Amino acid sequence: MKIGGGHVRGGGGAADGPVKVTQTPYVVGSSVLGVKCIDGVVISSDTLASYGSMAKFRKISRIHKVSDACVIGAGGEFSDFQEIKKTMDGVMIEQFCMDDGYVLTPSAIHQYLVRVMYGRRNKMDPLWNQVVMAGFHDGKATLGMVDQVGSNFESEVIATGYGLYMGLPLLRNAYRPDITVAEAKKLLEDIMRVLFYRDARTSNSIQIAAVTKDGVEISEFYDLETKWDYQRFVDGARSGDVSTW
Amino acid sequence: MFRNQYDTDITTYSPQGRVHQIEYAMEAVKQGSAVVGLRSATHVVLATLKRSSSELASNQRKLFEIDSHVGIAIAGLTADARVLTRFMRAECHNHQYVYETPMPLSRLVLAVADKSQVATQRASKRPFGVGLLVAGYDTTGAHLYQTCPSGNYFEYEAFAIGARSQSAKTYLEKHFESFAALSLEELCRHAILALQETVASSKDTELTTRNTALAFVGRDTPWTMVEDDSVEEYLLVLDAEDELEEGDADAARQQPQQPPAAMDES
């Protein structure tokens, strides 16, 4: 989808020509999944940034800790995610400098990001990301999402990218209001595995983050176990087919 | 205070290290009619005395809602108060828009204070001639702040500003240690009694529904103003106090303000 091109900067001089803003993403992260639990919230993503069909950057983190009670994870253009990380770190530093003990809640951080994303979209210069916000505040989990046009919502289960098509139905089937963080981690691993099998832009190296009353815990990168010895897979698609066509 | 040769300019210090224009601005606050504020652990109450310039005029309103969780009472130049009210409302709404949460009181008051300070350090400006009592409730509880034309601000358990506010402060100093645990109703009672101290010796002589207004805000209680006839039930505490003052057992039996025997009785 091409946007932002076409209108001409006037005024003469060397700067004449179309205004260039983000029109299409180049280095992209794939899905981010999240689920709210009774004792916290868990999100997961793989550690791959793809350059088209090339798996170019295979061990990068797409999850970032914003506060002791909030993490964000993003799919989409990786450089824009780096910009978002810088911006949110700047906001948290400003808050610290106010020196009044007041801490932005995860919901406030989410809303701030929404305003940033929507504002950029209105300038036809979006940050091309789908950002998942996961937080734990006042004994309650919060999980929300905002995308490159500023659409945002909170939900018990969240998925972006291909995860939306393949992962979300699985998440919804498995979700219970009393699911625990430990169960959710296992659930998200299973769904990331499905995504690795079926999404050409997802790798089997993943990272999981959990936010609980004890704070933020972002795991190391680790590889998912995968199974390639299903008999039909080994035999081939046409095994057992005796026709001559 | 007396005039001196260092008081013409906001940008001139006196040899004693004072900026007299700021102090003159604080005088304007002392000329305004009294406002009283007090807080418990969960609520804040503001009580105000509304002056009127003549019998024909309405009584000047002194309570303003800033957001559903915060409001102010003013003393001093009303027009300056309007500017600060507009500013505070904009700050609160902006905060709500960006962060989807009510603005914390301390940050709102800091914004007012910083804005006030700017006006004390420009040759082209004058300080705001209004003091505010800011009452509100946020995630850290109930708060009462005072702001000054100087750009200073202070947090209080209870305070009063404006004309004859010292009498109200004396009353508050006597009772403030009990405020934290009081109910909203009891807090309002103290507010009215404190405010009454400021009229005891003036030509107003008593609080009426015309010249008194109060407001409160707190936990599960959005900013609520009480004006005109609705004030009547809050003023009843004054009658109860009158009874207590006239003596214990006798006062309890008698009607308050018992009129003398009717003149047509022999």
Interface residues (C-beta under 8 A of the other chain):
Chain A: M98 D100 G101 Y102 L104 T105 S107 A108 H110 Q111 Y112 R115
Chain B: Y97 V98 Y99 E100 T101 P104 S106 R107 L110 T139 T140
